[in-house]
Amino acid sequence: MAIGRSFPVLLLIFLSMLALHVCFRIQPNLTSTPAFKSKFTFRGVNWVAGDSVTLNQIMALKEQNTEWMAQTPFGWQQKFNSPELHINTHVSKIFWGESDQGLIHTTRLAKQAGIKTLLKPHIWLRDREADKWIGDIEMTSEADWQAWFKNYSAFILYYARIAEQNQMEALCIGTELMKPAITREKDWRRLIHQIRQVYHGQLTYAANWYLEYEKIKFWDALDFIGVQGYFPLTKKNNPTLSELRAGWKPYLTDLEKIANKYQKPVVFTEVGYKSTPDAAIEPWKWPERGRAPEQNESYQTQANCYEALFQTLWQKPWFGGTFIWKWYPQVRDNGRDHRDFTPQHKPAEKILAAWYGK
């Protein structure tokens, strides 16, 4: 009799526990990261610094429906494992367009043309003997790391103040500094805080496409995720458009994942292709010197690369746009410039203008 009277109570307790179990099992799905949708699209180019610039040269960007330009001054580091870092602002030692005077004048002309500026300082590593690049920068002691970040912070804060004083709309706090970016998160967060005190525009960092952008942990402190988009798309010369589109597929999941994780748009702070048959095999490589143009030229391959890029990424909700590498104030009349990354006076230029116009 006691068991019979207790049965409804036991059943109620059992059903309550079952409901709680189901609730906790489905909880992860209820709190999963939502899909991110970008509210803007950068339509930009990386501007090549020269010895002068005119308003007409910048106005030519408007014909391509370009809305942004990236300008690049340099800091100079002699050794990959040395904390010394120098800034040259004297025109006698660098291109006028990389000097303070050139950066400011170019920005003012760009504003007249309705073009916004991303200031994108780079480190130029002179350590050729050790066969190192900027992603290999790595100190040998904690004291040297602290010295390097002190020097690097002075470098970036110098240009942050220039960006603020001249109302530049965005600032890139570093480019392809793979080892420092991945291993020194706290130092970068401290630097970002310092930058925010003196500069009030948008901030990003330009991470290498390979083994870097997925590993950076301070994306949440920035306004958008910058990726240097030189992803290899094929292993053959003169690939077709369909082959190039297929070449993008392995990378899309990881790019979308990082955008969703941080709820920030992915922007290609650099992306571009040479007008050569092998342009999509190793897109980061510069064209070979000393070869006649007819031996190593393919405008169609470059055009196909542009079309594949935009067809694949331009409509992705998490994608925030591109800064095409690169754009000259005036293309020189030589073979190397025509095999170079610029789309100017090539079929790729029309493809760029059409997509930027959408």
Order of alpha helices (4+ residues) and beta strands (2+ residues): alpha-beta-alpha-beta-beta-beta-alpha-beta-beta-alpha-beta-alpha-alpha-beta-beta-alpha-beta-alpha-beta-alpha-alpha
